[in-house]
Amino acid sequence: MIAAFEWMIAGRYLRARKGERFVSVIAIFSLVGIALGVATLIVVSSVMSGFQTEMVSRFLGVNGHISIEALAGDKIDDYAPLVAGIQKIQGVASAVPVLDGQVLLTTGRPGGSGGLVRGMTLADLRALHQVSDHILTGSLNDFQGDDAIVIGVGYADSNRLNIGSRVTLVSPQGAATAFGTIPRVRGYKVVAVFDAGLSTYNNSVVFLPLAAAQVFFQKPEAITGIEIRLDDPDQVGRVVDAIRPLLGQRKLLLRDWRHSNDQLISVLQIQKDTMFIVLGMIILVAAFNVI
């Protein structure tokens, strides 16, 4: 009944009386203008929201929603109880211990490039779907022992690396001798190549088995951080408050995804707000047609 009434009112204003054809033409143009304005607003807002969601999800797919990091040059000992306690918090999907370190990546070709080594267990790397679901060549089954490394497709292509190629890691934090500090140098065999969808990771991030990374960086039975993923990223504030008491007196850096990617998120938000203002002006023009 209500729908029929609405259609009757709309038809009354769209149909012109006898001798008032010009009014009908105005009504048609007003209707088309409003439809175009509203359609543009919906399409552009959806595209901008989708782009922001996709970019954030790509970063969160490899970084996690919350990170606990040791101070520069420090480490986290006896981390198993801390990881177990975090996993018991409601809303936490996983808590992954990692060992990160900055190195120089070389392949025997002239020159080298800086990179980030991330030590993880095989099970945790399989759970990192942004990487494990996008293995281009090789297999994660070989990601074990002390002579295995997983690299990104960007680094592999730029250095013409294949499965079985050798990648040498050079760490500036070496052993102190009478002649000064000698950098640590160790070569590893490429067992898999991934495409995480982000050029930063594809070009400069490599993965080592956690035990091998602990040996290379001389941090036995220790890690440098914990990556935490949540069931609902919007609950990050509540989970952070629940994690703080577990840290105790440890001097650790606790950050969530909003602060880790604040520059990217702020740029996307500015673009979204700008487009909303422009589209609001389009709707204003359409409203003048109604008047």
N, C-alpha and C positions, 0 to 999 in steps of 0.2 A: 504493500500500500504506500509506504514512504517512498520507495523507488519510483513508483508511478507518478507520485506528486512531484518529485524532483525532475523527472523527465518532462512533465507538463510545464513546469516553470521554465526550464531550459529551452524548450521548444517555443514557448511564448516570446522569449526575448531574441531567439535566433530567427524566427519567422517575422517577416515584415508585413505590415498591413497594406491594403491596396493604396497605391500611390506613394509608398514609402520604401521603394526598393533601395534607395541609397543608405537608409538606416540598416538594412539587412547586410549590405556590403561592409559597412563599418563593423558590424557585429562579427562577421566572418573573419575579417582581418584581426580584430581584437582577440578572437578565439585562437587563431593561428599564432599570434604573437605570444600569448600566454603559454600555449603548448610548447613552443620552441624555447622560451625562457626557462620553464620548469624542466624540460628534458635536458637542456644544457647543464643546469644546476645539478641534476641527479647524476648525469654521466660523468662530469668532471669531478664531482665530489667522490664518486665511487672509485674512479681511476686513481685519484690522489690518495684515498684511504687504502686502496689495495696496494699501491706502490709502497706506502709507508709500512704496511703490515708485512709485505714480502721482504723489504730490506731489513727490518728488525728481526724477522724470523730467521733470515740467513745468518745474521750475526749471532743470534742466540743459539742457532743450531750447532755452532762450533765453540762458543764461549761459555754457555750456561747462563742461568739467571742470576746467580750469586757466586762470588768468588772470595775465597779466603787465601790471602797471600802472605808469605813471610817477607820481612823487610829485606832491602837490597843486600845480597850477599849472605843472608841468613837462611835457615832451614827449619823445617817442622819435624821434630823427633817425636816418637811415640804417638803417631797420628791415628792408629787404628781405633782407640777408644773415642777420639773426637769424631771420626767418620761415622762410627756406629751410633753415637749419640745424635748426630745430625740426621741420619736416615730414619730415626724414630720420630722426628718432628712431623706433625700432620701437614700434609701438602707437599712434602719433599719426595720427588720421584727418584732421585739418585744423588749420591755424593761421591765424586770421583777424585781420588788422589792423583796428582800430577807433579812432575818435576820438570820445570822449565829452565832454559838457559840460553843465553845469546852466544852464537858461534859464528865463525867464518866458514862458509860452504865452498869447497873447491872440488874440482873433478879431474885435475890433471891438465886442464886447458889453461891458457893464460888468464890471469885474474881470478877473482872470486867475488862472492857476494855475502852480505850479512844475512843471517837467518835465525829463526827461533826453533830450538829443539824442544819437543814436548815428549816426556817419558810417560807412557801409559801401559797398563796391562792389556793383554789381548782381549779379554772380556770387556774391558771399558772402551777399547777402541771399536769393538763390534757394536757396542751400544751407542756410539757416536754416529748416528745414522747419516748425518751430513757428509761424513767421510766414507763410512763402511758401505753405504748404499750406492756410492758413486765411484767404485773402483774400476778404472778403465783397463788396466793391464795388471797381471800378477794376481796374487791371492794373499789374503790376510792369514791364511793357514801357516804361512812361512814367517809370520811376524813373531818370532821367538828366538831365544838364544842371545848370543852377544855379538852377532854379525848380521843384523837385519835393520833395514831402514825403509820407511814409507815416505815418498816425496809427492809433491803436487805436480799437476800436469804442466803448469807454467814453467816451473824450474826444469822439469824434464825436457820440455821442448826447446827452451833457450840453450840448454847444454847438451842436447842430443843424447839423452840418457835412455836406456832401456832396462828391462829386467836383467839383473846380473851385473849392471854397471856399478862402479865403485864411487862413493861419495865420501870425501874426507872432511871431517869436522876438526876445526881448530879453535880451541878455547883459550882466551887470553889469561884465564885464571889457572895458571899452571903451577908446577912445583918450583919452590924457591931453592936456588943453588948458590954456590959461591960466585958464579958468574951472572947472577940475576935470576929473574923468573923465566922459566922455560915453558912456553905454551904447550898445552896438551894437544896431541895430534892423534887421530884414530880414523881409520877407514872402515866403511860399512857397505854391505851389498844391498842394492835396491831390490826389494821383494814385491813392491806394489806401487802403483801410481794412482792418485785420486784426483777428483775434480770437485772441490767443495762449493763451486759457484761464486767464489770471491777471489779476485786476483791477488789480494794480499796473502791469503793462505796458500793459494796455488803456487805462488812464486817464492815464498820465504819461510814457510812452516814445514818442518819434517817431524816424523814420529819415530821414536825408539822404544823398544821394550823397557818397562820401568826399571828392571834390574840392570840392564845395560846402561841406561842413563845414570843410574846411581853410581855405577863404577866409573863412567866417563867423567862425571862432575865431582867425583870423590865425596859423595854424600850417602854413605851406606845406611840402609834402613831408614832413609829420610826422604822428605819431599819438600817442594817449595810452595805448594798451593793445593786447594781443594775446589773443584768445580761442582756447583750445586745446581740441579735442575728441578723445577717445580711443576706440579700438575697444572697450576693456574698462575701465569706470570703476574697477574694483577694482585696476587696475595703476597708479593715480595716483601712489603713493609712488615707484615705480621711475622713472616718467617725470619727476617733479619733480627727482629726483636727477640725471637725465641732462641736464636743462635748465640747472641752476645753472652748470655750467662755461661755457655759451654766453653767459651774461650778462656775464662778464668784470668790469670795473670799473664798469659802469653801475649807478647807484643806482635800482633798480627793485624793485617789490613783487611777489613771487611767491606766489600763493595757489592752493589747490586747492578743489574743491567741498565737501569736508568742513568746512573752516574758514569758507567763505563762507556756508554755511547751517547752522552748528552749532546755532543756537538752535532752528530748526525741527526738525532731526533729533533733538535732545535731548528736545524735547517729545513727539515721536512715539514715541521709545524709552521714555519714562516711561509713556505710555499703554499701550504694548505690554506692558511689564513688569507694570503694575498688573493688566491683564486676565489675564495669565498666572497671577498669584497667586490671583485670584478663581476662575479655572477650575481651578487646582490643588486648591482646597478642594472644588470640585464632584467632582473625581476621587477625593479622599479620602473623601467621603461614599459614593461608589459602591464604594470598596474595603471599607468597613465592611459593605456588603451581602454582599460575597464572604466576608468572615470569618464 
